[in-house]
Every structure is written in C-alpha cells, then in structure tokens.
Amino acid sequence: MKILVCMKQVPPKDAPLKLNEAGTWIREDVSYEVNEPDAFALEEALRQKEKHSGEVVVITAGPARAQQVLREALAKGADRAIHLEDAAFVGLDAFNTAGAFAAAIKDEQFDLIFTGLQSDDCGFAQTGVILAELLGWPHATIIMQIEKTEGGIKVKRELESGYFQFVEMPLPAVLTIQSGINKLRYATLIGIKQAKNKPLRKVALAELGPAITANSQKIERMYVPQKTKKTEYLEGSSAEIAKKLVEKLKDEIRVL
C-alpha cells in the first residue's frame, strides 16, 4: 500500500508560550516538536507497510524549521518526504492547509492518507476530513485499529462512553488516527544516517496557485488567562454557613 502521512510541527505542550506583538499567535522563540497524534499516525503507516509492503510518504507545511519533523519521520522508516516550505503556511486555516496538501499530491496515487486526530496547538481536528472532501474520498475519524481486507480496509473507531464502531471502507480513503493506537518506535542510528539520503521534495507557496485562498477562519486576538485568587469566608453557625453556601452555589456560581 502507498500511504501518505500528514504531519505538523508544534510547540511542546509544557513550553512557556508568549504572544506576539499583534496578539494573534505565539512568538517564534520557542522550541518545536512533532505533533503527538501525527507521530502515532506515522507509526501506524509504518506498521501497515511492514505487513503489506508499499511506500510511506510524509508531508508537512511550514517554514524551514518544519523540515525537522520530516527528517525524524524518514529516520524512523518513511521512504520520502514532501515539504511545503513557506512561513505563510503557519497562518493558513484548516481548509487552506488541506487544499495545499491536495494540490501538492495531485500527481500521486495514494491508497491511504493518515492524519493525526488533531493538532496539539490549535486542536481543530478539521484538516483530515476537509482533505477527504476535497479529494472526494471516504474518511473515518478517531481510528484505533486498521485491518486490510479483500475489498479495502476495516477500521475500529473510538466513540464516547467506552463504545467502539467497526466500519468497512473502500480504498482510497482518509483516516484520522487517535493517539494510543500503537506504541511509538525510536529512530535507530542506521535510520538517522539513511534519512540524509532519502528524497525530500520542496514545494513553494507560489506553486500551489489557486489552491490557496483567503482564510475562512481567522484568529482575531488571543489572550493569556489572568491568574486571580479570591477567598471569601462564611461566618455563622453551621446551619447559617450551609444556607449561605447553597445560596452562592445557586445564585452566583449557578451550579445548582
């Protein structure tokens, strides 16, 4: 099978983040890493390749620093990479990001496309399903298991309250992968050396032409929550304190 894995570079979850001067996003002076759900998507693609043979291609969009996620993927076993390289890709909404990916792979013939369920920075969980719509492919989300069948694939979807759904799908298809579907591997020393010689195609923003339009979704301004602390003491007898507490929970906090 020929599988494409869409990956994203994001700030670490525990990184101290500061907003830029416009207040529309974070400053660039932070470290970056592979988006965790995308790492599980890559691992699943590599496992499917090991079971059924084929090729794993990884793709990302972003400035030059984003190439690091591709190098890590190549070191783990991906066969080649595609980098949509431009700082402008950072500001694209999910629709334009999906459109950029679709335009970049228009000459390819993939059986499956994997994305992580969502990104750790924005968390919109939209890129994968929009990409499927643009390609006209069937898709399934929150995937916990994939089995190859004679006519396509059978997937296990995670639902709410501990329930799961099993769905049979034809190929080609797009799947958004849930974290925890597998156990991540480490890149070997040999893999790191081999990654330097694997193909990495760069695509400029200008090459995508009409695939990029004005964003349909825009972040006007972000705010850092202000820490506040207020302690109020209730005085009186036990019955009076209980009555006051119920009134506050009902009238002020409105949880009753």
Buried (B, 14 or more C-beta within 10 A) or exposed (E): BBBBBBBBBBBEEEEEBEBEEEEEBBEEEEEBBBBBBBBBBBBBBBBBBEEEEBBBBBBBBBBEEBBBBBBBBBBBBBBBBBBBBBEEBBEBBBBBBBBBBBBBBEEEEBBBBBBBBBBBBBEEBBBBBBBBBBBEBBBBBBBBBBEBEEEBBBBBBBEEEEEEEEEEBEBBBBBBBBBEBBEEBEBEEEBBEBBEEBEBEEBEBEEBEEBBEEBEEEEEEEEEEEEEEEEEEEEEEEEEEEEBEEEBEEEEEEEE
